[in-house]
Amino acid sequence: MTICPCCGFKFHGALSSGCKQCGARAVGEPLPKPAHELPSYGRALVLAVCGSLVALVFLVQTLIAFVQNYSGSFGFWKWIAAGETAAWRLKLVSIPVLFVILWFGRKLYRSILLQPERFCGVKHARRGLIASATIAMLIALLIGITVPARLEQRKLAQEAAIKARGLRIEAGFTEYRIKYKSYPGDAAELLERLPDPDGSLAAALKYADLSTYNATAQVAAVGTEKPRHLRGVVIRNASLTSATDDTPTGGLSFTNYQLRLPGEDKILGTEDDWVIRDGMVMKLSDISKGSVGRSVSAGALEP
């Protein structure tokens, strides 16, 4: 394959017979190769620049994170925390880029070592490759050591969201009892009989399984018989109830209730479920451990 020095056309043959594109012919023998050729700095320069840019980007991000979270201290752990923040910010871009740089840089570095007469700058190439590898390992390390804490924070955030929904539902039950002197017999009555202008109650009840709602009923004694105080039961004389009382007919009044919320797995009936019980929002696992006292269930009333 011959390349014409005049027009750049590639053809098979010799220039002595002329270029097939422009017709140029060789006027003499080709010049001999020089006795000494200077080696190239190009490959070493690529590795050095890549390593420097990677280190510079990580350093700048660390400084930005430190300034944003500056609290008047320059302690060692403050810088570690800033490095962790920078590593998480760069994870989506830096990890694939560093992988390509290390893979490509390793090939360039090997070519420099195998052909020292053509390429120079081995020292700078090595430093650039080491800088890239160091930053890659540092980012992976900083991300790795913060994964448990990030998972714990994520779990706490999920629990806080579930508890917030539970507290909103509990506030609805409290408002219902203040207004109607009793808890509802059905959880759906909260939306039917209570105002919900911002839709927060409906949004909270959407995550609850209303079929798990359980209310403790009160028994009303009618007549002149002196009411007996029963454990877990409030006895009310129906004749004393005013015409404007909003308690359920028949003298029933619900004083205890229980409703379940699914936990982080969003599956009801598992250990991470939450329970709204008599004004408290609790995890089912805490109740099973005995950290919360038992309450009277609706079907366990005895005279």
PyMOL commands that set and color helices and strands:
alter all, ss='L'
color gray80, all
select helices_A, chain A and resi 15-17+42-68+76-114+122-180+189-193+200-205+210-212+238-240+249-251+284-288+298-300
alter helices_A, ss='H'
color red, helices_A
select strands_A, chain A and resi 2-3+10-11+214-216+220-221+236-237+256-261+274-277+280-283
alter strands_A, ss='S'
color yellow, strands_A
deselect
rebuild
show_as cartoon
